[in-house]
């Protein structure tokens, strides 16, 4: 009897198991699925499809390939079959053809095999992949003789008797000596050996012959080169002997013995002629044969003797004709600018490490003699002789010697002369004790360094002389006419001169007309006006016209009015007087519009007086009171100008010029700084100022201004102050001298 089961059954038992059926597609019919496969099947994955919703993922699980022990990277192919399959599947999905490295290698091997098969088919060989030996080509004796020029093959090699068999046999190139035929018997084998031996000997003989022929050609070429070198050496020897003979001829002149002046001139001519011959014959070999040293050694005794008795200032051209004829052989440089570089910081020429023989000759013998003459004998106020010396020797001097002469010796002496020249005392004399600077300074400007030629620079000869020239304009006696050499100053200073004349001379001209000039028809003195008009060519016509409007026409119009309003006026005399005065004024000044207007006003006054007749005495209006504008350019005012009051409208305020404004303008002209010190004088309480030439604002003179007097502190003293004027002394204090 079957025992009943107490296990509770569910409704699912009637419908089968609750577990999902096993998927055996990938494992074969009846195969078991792994846990992961069962889980993926529950989530809807189908075997053979990729992961993901769209099935783009991997199909098979990732495989791992172990690298053999001890093997490095790249020793084996590490890409697994699963990775290759996935890569191929991805390429097919994208419409591409997948090729891995092994696939490429297989295709390359197929190509090589196909190429080898086609080559074998073309050559007619049947051995697959066999190596085809190059076919040996044999030459006949005739070929060898044709290839080796001049070679004659001995008859013993052309025909060989074979005595190895029963019968003697003659072997020639036509009978198999120079060909390769396989032996068919013992006798033929021996013949083949003899033929090979003869062929090797003949080939060796031909190669040796070719080698010897090439060697002979090389030797012939080498022999030609050696012969050319020998010819060149012989030519060099001949030229050297010629030079040696010329040098010996120079030695035979016995140039070292003392000579009189006439004998010395003859010796100079002889040695110059011989050196000129060397210079012409060996112009391209001067450096090769050291002819410069020969030439300097030849003239050295004569040159040394001449330097002892030579006076550079009395005979500046001495020896220059001889040296100029020997420029090439002496190694004299022509262009200073191209062969040297001037160093402004050290005031010298950057010289090479060593000097040439000629440079040493000039430096040791010529320069000391000239230095003595310049330092002890030369008068700086008589430049003609030294200028002649510099011009004559300029192209013969080394660069550093020329710069030493001009910028050191001559430049220093000129600087001392400029510093010593005092225009306040020198220009007061009617007859100058010494020439003015334009005579002894300006001719040297063409030889000096550019730093001396800038009038706007803070230092330099022209800059220093410009300051002196300002003082000269301030103290020059106008009754003596134009300052001598002013035209030369205009050439050197250029537009700067016009500004200096307006600042320093024009106020003095205006003051001279205001105080010294009077219009007197009965006894006219025109000297003051003539002294002013003498400077006309150095001013613009408009400036000179303004000067006349300010100082001449007010006086002239006043006298004209007095004459026209007087008793029994003679209008004919008035007309002649009017014309005479108009002729006294330069035509270019009369053409100025303002001057033309003044003449027109005078003529209108005369016409009005004629119209009024006797009533002119009472009814003729006087000329406008007050003169025209001051004759000083508005862009360059001068505070000390003493000219007539300007005819500006009464409503325009008049600005009073203080003494401090005068000092500031003077400092600006002298390129000095006027700086407040933010301190006061201990006694007066007035502010202190520093006047200095330094851009840093240090040094210079400490001053204070009291009224129209400026006081400066004595250097080295604590409380001692002295009055000082706007002059050279204050400039020297400002510059720290």
RAQUIBEL-V205109 format. One record per residue. RES is the residue in one letter. SS is DSSP state (2 for helix, 1 for strand, 0 for the rest). PHI is phi as a letter, one per 30 degrees, with the letter a starting at -180 (none if undefined). PSI is psi in radians with two decimals (* if undefined). Layout:
RES;SS;PHI;PSI + RES;SS;PHI;PSI
This chain:
X;0;none;2.28 + X;0;d;2.35 + X;0;d;2.25 + X;0;d;2.56 + X;0;c;2.36 + X;0;c;0.05 + X;0;d;2.27 + X;0;d;2.33 + X;0;c;2.51 + X;0;c;3.05 + X;2;d;-0.41 + X;2;d;-0.38 + X;2;d;-0.53 + X;2;d;-0.45 + X;2;c;-0.05 + X;0;j;-3.02 + X;0;d;2.61 + X;0;d;-0.35 + X;0;d;2.59 + X;0;d;2.56 + X;0;d;2.57 + X;0;d;2.40 + X;0;c;2.04 + X;0;c;0.34 + X;0;d;-0.68 + X;0;d;-0.34 + X;0;c;0.16 + X;0;i;2.91 + X;0;d;2.26 + X;0;i;-0.01 + X;0;d;2.73 + X;0;c;2.54 + X;0;c;2.56 + X;0;d;2.95 + X;2;d;-0.73 + X;2;d;-0.68 + X;2;d;-0.66 + X;2;d;-0.73 + X;2;d;-0.73 + X;2;d;-0.62 + X;2;d;-0.66 + X;2;d;-0.58 + X;0;d;0.08 + X;0;j;0.13 + X;0;d;2.46 + X;0;c;2.44 + X;0;d;2.44 + X;0;j;-0.06 + X;0;c;2.73 + X;0;d;2.86 + X;0;d;2.84 + X;0;j;2.91 + X;0;d;-0.71 + X;0;c;-0.06 + X;0;i;0.42 + X;0;d;-0.12 + X;0;d;-2.98 + X;0;d;2.67 + X;0;c;-0.85 + X;0;c;2.68 + X;0;d;2.69 + X;0;d;2.31 + X;0;c;2.64 + X;0;c;2.30 + X;0;c;2.09 + X;0;d;2.42 + X;0;d;2.41 + X;0;e;2.64 + X;0;d;2.29 + X;0;i;-0.03 + X;0;c;2.48 + X;0;d;-3.13 + X;0;d;2.30 + X;0;j;-0.05 + X;0;d;-0.62 + X;0;b;2.83 + X;0;d;2.01 + X;0;c;-0.01 + X;0;d;2.13 + X;0;d;2.92 + X;2;d;-0.64 + X;2;d;-0.73 + X;2;d;-0.69 + X;2;d;-0.73 + X;2;d;-0.72 + X;2;d;-0.71 + X;2;d;-0.70 + X;2;d;-0.73 + X;2;d;-0.71 + X;2;d;-0.66 + X;2;d;-0.72 + X;2;d;-0.65 + X;2;d;-0.59 + X;0;d;0.02 + X;0;i;0.45 + X;0;c;2.90 + X;0;c;2.17 + X;0;d;2.31 + X;0;b;2.15 + X;0;c;3.14 + X;2;d;-0.69 + X;2;d;-0.63 + X;2;d;-0.73 + X;2;d;-0.68 + X;2;d;-0.68 + X;2;d;-0.74 + X;2;d;-0.68 + X;2;d;-0.70 + X;2;d;-0.70 + X;2;d;-0.71 + X;2;d;-0.76 + X;2;d;-0.72 + X;2;d;-0.72 + X;2;d;-0.69 + X;2;d;-0.69 + X;2;d;-0.71 + X;2;d;-0.72 + X;2;d;-0.62 + X;2;d;-0.71 + X;2;d;-0.66 + X;2;d;-0.63 + X;2;d;-0.56 + X;2;d;-0.22 + X;0;i;0.01 + X;0;d;2.65 + X;0;c;-0.17 + X;0;d;2.02 + X;0;d;2.26 + X;0;i;0.24 + X;0;d;2.77 + X;0;c;2.22 + X;0;c;2.02 + X;0;d;2.50 + X;0;d;2.44 + X;0;d;2.23 + X;0;d;2.25 + X;0;c;2.27 + X;0;c;2.49 + X;0;c;2.61 + X;0;d;2.96 + X;2;d;-0.56 + X;2;d;-0.67 + X;2;d;-0.73 + X;2;d;-0.77 + X;2;d;-0.62 + X;2;d;-0.64 + X;2;d;-0.70 + X;0;c;1.79 + X;0;d;2.23 + X;0;i;-0.04 + X;0;d;2.32 + X;0;c;2.02 + X;0;d;2.23 + X;0;d;2.60 + X;2;d;-0.48 + X;2;d;-0.46 + X;2;c;-0.33 + X;2;d;-0.61 + X;1;b;2.15 + X;1;b;2.32 + X;1;d;2.16 + X;1;c;1.90 + X;0;c;0.35 + X;0;d;-0.33 + X;0;c;-2.91 + X;0;d;-0.53 + X;0;b;2.57 + X;0;d;2.43 + X;1;b;2.29 + X;1;d;2.19 + X;1;c;2.18 + X;1;b;3.07 + X;2;d;-0.53 + X;2;d;-0.37 + X;2;c;0.32 + X;2;j;0.09 + X;2;d;-0.71 + X;0;c;0.37 + X;0;b;2.82 + X;0;c;1.93 + X;0;b;2.25 + X;0;d;2.38 + X;0;d;2.53 + X;0;c;-0.22 + X;0;b;3.07 + X;2;d;-0.72 + X;2;d;-0.78 + X;2;d;-0.54 + X;2;d;-0.73 + X;2;d;-0.70 + X;2;d;-0.70 + X;2;d;-0.70 + X;2;d;-0.78 + X;2;d;-0.73 + X;2;d;-0.73 + X;2;d;-0.75 + X;2;d;-0.77 + X;2;d;-0.66 + X;2;d;-0.73 + X;2;d;-0.73 + X;2;d;-0.71 + X;2;d;-0.72 + X;2;d;-0.76 + X;2;d;-0.72 + X;2;d;-0.72 + X;2;d;-0.73 + X;2;d;-0.75 + X;2;d;-0.72 + X;2;d;-0.78 + X;2;d;-0.73 + X;2;d;-0.77 + X;2;d;-0.63 + X;2;d;-0.78 + X;2;d;-0.71 + X;2;d;-0.69 + X;2;d;-0.71 + X;2;d;-0.74 + X;2;d;-0.73 + X;2;d;-0.66 + X;2;d;-0.76 + X;2;d;-0.76 + X;2;d;-0.67 + X;2;d;-0.69 + X;2;d;-0.73 + X;2;d;-0.77 + X;2;d;-0.66 + X;2;d;-0.69 + X;2;d;-0.69 + X;2;d;-0.68 + X;2;d;-0.74 + X;2;d;-0.70 + X;2;d;-0.72 + X;2;d;-0.72 + X;2;d;-0.69 + X;2;d;-0.73 + X;2;d;-0.69 + X;2;d;-0.75 + X;2;d;-0.76 + X;2;d;-0.68 + X;2;d;-0.70 + X;2;d;-0.68 + X;2;d;-0.76 + X;2;d;-0.72 + X;2;d;-0.72 + X;2;d;-0.68 + X;2;d;-0.70 + X;2;d;-0.72 + X;2;d;-0.62 + X;2;d;-0.64 + X;2;d;-0.67 + X;2;d;-0.56 + X;0;d;-0.22 + X;0;d;-0.30 + X;0;h;1.11 + X;0;d;-0.12 + X;0;d;-0.30 + X;0;d;2.59 + X;0;d;2.58 + X;0;b;2.69 + X;0;d;3.03 + X;2;d;-0.77 + X;2;d;-0.75 + X;2;d;-0.63 + X;2;d;-0.68 + X;2;d;-0.69 + X;2;d;-0.73 + X;2;d;-0.70 + X;2;d;-0.72 + X;2;d;-0.71 + X;2;d;-0.87 + X;2;d;-0.58 + X;2;d;-0.71 + X;2;d;-0.76 + X;2;d;-0.69 + X;2;d;-0.58 + X;2;d;-0.65 + X;2;d;-0.81 + X;2;d;-0.72 + X;2;d;-0.65 + X;2;d;-0.71 + X;2;d;-0.60 + X;0;b;0.77 + X;0;d;-0.56 + X;0;c;-0.12 + X;0;c;0.39 + X;0;d;-0.77 + X;0;d;-0.58 + X;0;d;-0.74 + X;0;c;0.10 + X;0;h;0.74 + X;2;d;-0.39 + X;2;d;-0.77 + X;2;d;-0.67 + X;2;d;-0.79 + X;2;d;-0.77 + X;2;d;-0.71 + X;2;d;-0.57 + X;2;d;-0.73 + X;2;d;-0.18 + X;2;e;-0.84 + X;2;d;-0.76 + X;2;d;-0.75 + X;2;d;-0.73 + X;2;d;-0.73 + X;2;d;-0.67 + X;2;d;-0.63 + X;2;d;-0.44 + X;2;d;-0.74 + X;2;c;-0.01 + X;0;d;2.35 + X;0;c;1.82 + X;0;d;-0.56 + X;0;d;-0.53 + X;0;d;-0.63 + X;0;b;1.25 + X;0;d;-0.40 + X;0;c;0.09 + X;0;d;2.29 + X;0;i;-0.21 + X;2;d;-0.64 + X;2;d;-0.67 + X;2;d;-0.76 + X;2;d;-0.60 + X;2;d;-0.51 + X;2;d;-0.35 + X;0;c;0.45 + X;2;e;-0.78 + X;2;d;-0.83 + X;2;d;-0.41 + X;2;d;-0.24 + X;0;i;0.65 + X;0;d;2.27 + X;0;d;2.59 + X;0;c;-0.79 + X;0;c;1.98 + X;2;d;-0.69 + X;2;d;-0.57 + X;2;d;-0.28 + X;2;c;0.06 + X;0;b;2.94 + X;0;b;2.05 + X;1;d;2.29 + X;1;c;1.86 + X;0;d;-0.55 + X;0;d;-0.71 + X;0;c;0.05 + X;0;h;0.79 + X;1;a;2.98 + X;1;c;2.36 + X;0;d;1.83 + X;0;d;2.80 + X;0;d;3.01 + X;0;d;-0.52 + X;0;b;2.72 + X;0;c;2.77 + X;0;d;2.87 + X;2;e;-0.69 + X;2;d;-0.71 + X;2;d;-0.70 + X;2;d;-0.67 + X;2;d;-0.82 + X;2;d;-0.71 + X;2;d;-0.66 + X;2;d;-0.44 + X;2;c;-0.80 + X;2;d;-0.84 + X;2;d;-0.77 + X;2;e;-0.67 + X;2;d;-0.74 + X;2;d;-0.64 + X;2;d;-0.75 + X;2;d;-0.74 + X;2;d;-0.74 + X;2;d;-0.73 + X;2;d;-0.72 + X;2;c;-0.62 + X;2;c;-0.44 + X;0;d;2.28 + X;0;c;2.07 + X;0;d;-0.41 + X;0;d;-0.01 + X;0;b;1.41 + X;0;d;-0.15 + X;2;e;-0.84 + X;2;d;-0.73 + X;2;d;-0.57 + X;2;d;-0.71 + X;2;d;-0.70 + X;2;d;-0.81 + X;2;d;-0.75 + X;2;d;-0.65 + X;2;d;-0.63 + X;2;c;-0.05 + X;2;e;-0.80 + X;2;d;-0.08 + X;2;c;-0.15 + X;0;c;2.49 + X;0;d;2.75 + X;2;e;-0.83 + X;2;d;-0.52 + X;2;d;-0.72 + X;2;d;-0.78 + X;2;d;-0.65 + X;2;d;-0.73 + X;2;d;-0.86 + X;2;d;-0.86 + X;2;d;-0.41 + X;2;c;-1.13 + X;2;d;-1.02 + X;2;d;-0.74 + X;2;d;-0.72 + X;2;d;-0.67 + X;2;d;-0.63 + X;2;d;-0.69 + X;2;d;-0.72 + X;2;d;-0.69 + X;2;d;-0.69 + X;2;d;-0.74 + X;2;d;-0.59 + X;2;d;-0.33 + X;0;d;2.14 + X;0;c;1.85 + X;2;d;-0.43 + X;2;d;-0.63 + X;2;c;-0.61 + X;2;d;-0.60 + X;0;d;-0.11 + X;0;d;-0.33 + X;0;d;2.40 + X;0;d;-0.72 + X;0;c;2.02 + X;0;d;2.31 + X;0;d;-0.49 + X;0;b;2.73 + X;0;d;2.72 + X;0;d;2.82 + X;2;e;-0.52 + X;2;d;-0.29 + X;2;d;-0.74 + X;2;c;-0.17 + X;0;c;-0.84 + X;2;d;-0.64 + X;2;d;-0.35 + X;2;d;-0.20 + X;0;d;-0.50 + X;0;d;-0.34 + X;0;c;-0.29 + X;0;d;2.93 + X;0;d;2.62 + X;2;e;-0.41 + X;2;d;-0.34 + X;2;d;-0.11 + X;0;c;-0.01 + X;0;c;1.90 + X;0;d;-0.28 + X;0;c;-0.06 + X;0;d;2.84 + X;0;d;-0.45 + X;0;b;2.91 + X;0;k;2.76 + X;2;d;-0.83 + X;2;d;-0.60 + X;2;d;-0.74 + X;2;d;-0.72 + X;2;d;-0.49 + X;2;d;-0.69 + X;2;d;-0.69 + X;2;d;-0.63 + X;2;d;-0.59 + X;2;d;-0.76 + X;2;d;-0.65 + X;2;d;-0.69 + X;2;d;-0.53 + X;2;d;-0.52 + X;2;c;-0.09 + X;0;d;2.36 + X;0;d;1.98 + X;2;d;-0.41 + X;2;d;-0.23 + X;2;d;0.11 + X;0;i;-2.68 + X;0;d;2.51 + X;0;d;2.20 + X;0;e;2.45 + X;0;i;0.18 + X;2;d;-0.55 + X;2;d;-0.67 + X;2;d;-0.64 + X;2;d;-0.66 + X;2;d;-0.64 + X;2;d;-0.67 + X;2;d;-0.79 + X;2;d;-0.46 + X;0;i;-2.40 + X;2;d;-0.35 + X;2;d;-0.55 + X;2;d;-0.71 + X;2;e;-0.75 + X;2;d;-0.71 + X;2;d;-0.70 + X;2;d;-0.68 + X;2;d;-0.68 + X;2;d;-0.69 + X;2;c;-0.56 + X;2;c;-0.71 + X;2;e;-0.74 + X;2;d;-0.61 + X;2;d;-0.65 + X;2;d;-0.72 + X;2;d;-0.73 + X;2;d;-0.65 + X;2;d;-0.76 + X;2;d;-0.63 + X;2;d;-0.62 + X;2;c;-0.63 + X;2;c;-0.36 + X;0;c;2.33 + X;0;b;2.54 + X;0;c;1.94 + X;0;b;1.80 + X;0;d;-0.54 + X;0;d;-0.56 + X;0;b;1.33 + X;0;d;2.25 + X;0;c;1.91 + X;0;c;0.05 + X;2;e;-0.80 + X;2;e;-0.71 + X;2;d;-0.69 + X;2;d;-0.64 + X;2;d;-0.58 + X;2;d;-0.79 + X;2;d;-0.28 + X;0;d;-0.41 + X;0;d;0.14 + X;2;e;-0.69 + X;2;d;-0.24 + X;2;c;0.00 + X;0;b;2.71 + X;0;d;2.58 + X;2;e;-0.59 + X;2;d;-0.67 + X;2;d;-0.77 + X;2;d;-0.61 + X;2;d;-0.71 + X;2;d;-0.64 + X;2;d;-0.77 + X;2;d;-0.66 + X;2;d;-0.56 + X;2;d;-0.66 + X;2;c;-0.39 + X;0;c;-0.93 + X;2;d;-0.62 + X;2;e;-0.75 + X;2;d;-0.70 + X;2;d;-0.73 + X;2;d;-0.61 + X;2;d;-0.77 + X;2;d;-0.67 + X;2;d;-0.70 + X;2;d;-0.71 + X;2;d;-0.72 + X;2;d;-0.72 + X;2;d;-0.42 + X;0;c;0.12 + X;0;d;-3.14 + X;0;d;2.40 + X;0;h;1.07 + X;0;d;2.26 + X;0;c;1.74 + X;2;d;-0.43 + X;2;d;-0.75 + X;2;d;-0.65 + X;2;d;-0.73 + X;2;d;-0.74 + X;2;d;-0.70 + X;2;d;-0.72 + X;2;d;-0.82 + X;2;d;-0.66 + X;2;d;-0.76 + X;2;d;-0.64 + X;2;d;-0.55 + X;2;d;-0.39 + X;2;d;-0.39 + X;0;d;2.34 + X;0;e;2.56 + X;2;d;-0.66 + X;2;d;-0.48 + X;2;d;-0.68 + X;2;d;-0.42 + X;0;d;-0.14 + X;0;d;2.38 + X;2;e;-0.76 + X;2;d;-0.65 + X;2;d;-0.73 + X;2;e;-0.67 + X;2;d;-0.66 + X;2;d;-0.73 + X;2;d;-0.66 + X;2;d;-0.66 + X;2;d;-0.73 + X;2;d;-0.72 + X;2;d;-0.67 + X;2;d;-0.67 + X;2;d;-0.71 + X;2;d;-0.75 + X;2;d;-0.68 + X;2;d;-0.66 + X;2;d;-0.67 + X;2;d;-0.72 + X;2;d;-0.66 + X;2;d;-0.53 + X;2;i;-2.22 + X;2;d;-0.39 + X;2;d;-0.15 + X;2;d;-0.49 + X;2;d;-0.63 + X;2;c;-0.51 + X;2;c;-0.22 + X;0;d;2.06 + X;0;d;2.48 + X;0;d;2.84 + X;0;d;2.77 + X;0;e;2.28 + X;0;d;2.52 + X;0;i;2.42 + X;0;d;3.05 + X;0;d;-3.01 + X;0;d;2.70 + X;0;d;2.51 + X;0;d;0.78 + X;0;b;2.34 + X;0;e;2.37 + X;0;d;-0.39 + X;0;d;-0.24 + X;0;b;1.18 + X;0;d;2.58 + X;0;b;2.05 + X;0;d;-0.39 + X;0;c;0.08 + X;0;d;2.29 + X;0;c;1.40 + X;0;c;3.03 + X;0;d;2.71 + X;0;d;2.49 + X;0;d;2.69 + X;0;c;0.87 + X;0;d;2.74 + X;0;e;2.64 + X;0;d;-0.42 + X;0;d;-0.34 + X;0;d;2.20 + X;0;d;2.47 + X;0;c;2.17 + X;0;d;2.13 + X;0;d;2.33 + X;0;c;2.16 + X;0;c;2.90 + X;2;d;-0.50 + X;2;d;-0.66 + X;2;d;-0.65 + X;2;d;-0.76 + X;2;d;-0.73 + X;2;d;-0.74 + X;2;d;-0.69 + X;2;d;-0.74 + X;2;d;-0.64 + X;2;d;-0.70 + X;2;d;-0.64 + X;0;d;0.12 + X;0;h;0.74 + X;0;c;2.82 + X;1;c;2.30 + X;1;c;1.86 + X;1;c;2.22 + X;1;d;2.44 + X;1;c;-0.06 + X;1;h;0.56 + X;1;b;2.86 + X;1;b;2.69 + X;0;d;2.42 + X;0;d;-0.56 + X;0;c;-0.93 + X;0;d;-0.39 + X;0;i;0.14 + X;0;d;2.60 + X;1;d;2.55 + X;1;c;2.57 + X;1;b;2.72 + X;1;c;2.18 + X;1;c;2.02 + X;1;b;2.70 + X;0;c;-0.07 + X;0;d;2.41 + X;0;d;-0.33 + X;0;d;-0.19 + X;0;i;0.33 + X;0;c;2.84 + X;0;i;-2.77 + X;0;i;-2.71 + X;1;c;2.47 + X;1;c;2.17 + X;1;b;2.86 + X;1;b;2.70 + X;1;c;2.19 + X;1;b;1.86 + X;0;i;-2.18 + X;0;c;0.41 + X;1;b;2.40 + X;1;c;2.30 + X;1;c;2.44 + X;1;b;2.63 + X;1;d;2.25 + X;0;d;2.26 + X;0;d;2.33 + X;0;i;-0.17 + X;0;c;2.56 + X;0;d;-0.83 + X;0;b;0.52 + X;0;c;2.10 + X;1;b;2.45 + X;1;b;2.55 + X;1;d;2.61 + X;1;b;2.52 + X;0;c;3.02 + X;0;d;1.50 + X;0;b;-2.80 + X;2;d;-0.58 + X;2;d;-0.73 + X;2;d;-0.62 + X;2;d;-0.74 + X;2;d;-0.69 + X;2;d;-0.69 + X;2;d;-0.55 + X;0;d;0.01 + X;0;i;0.35 + X;0;c;*
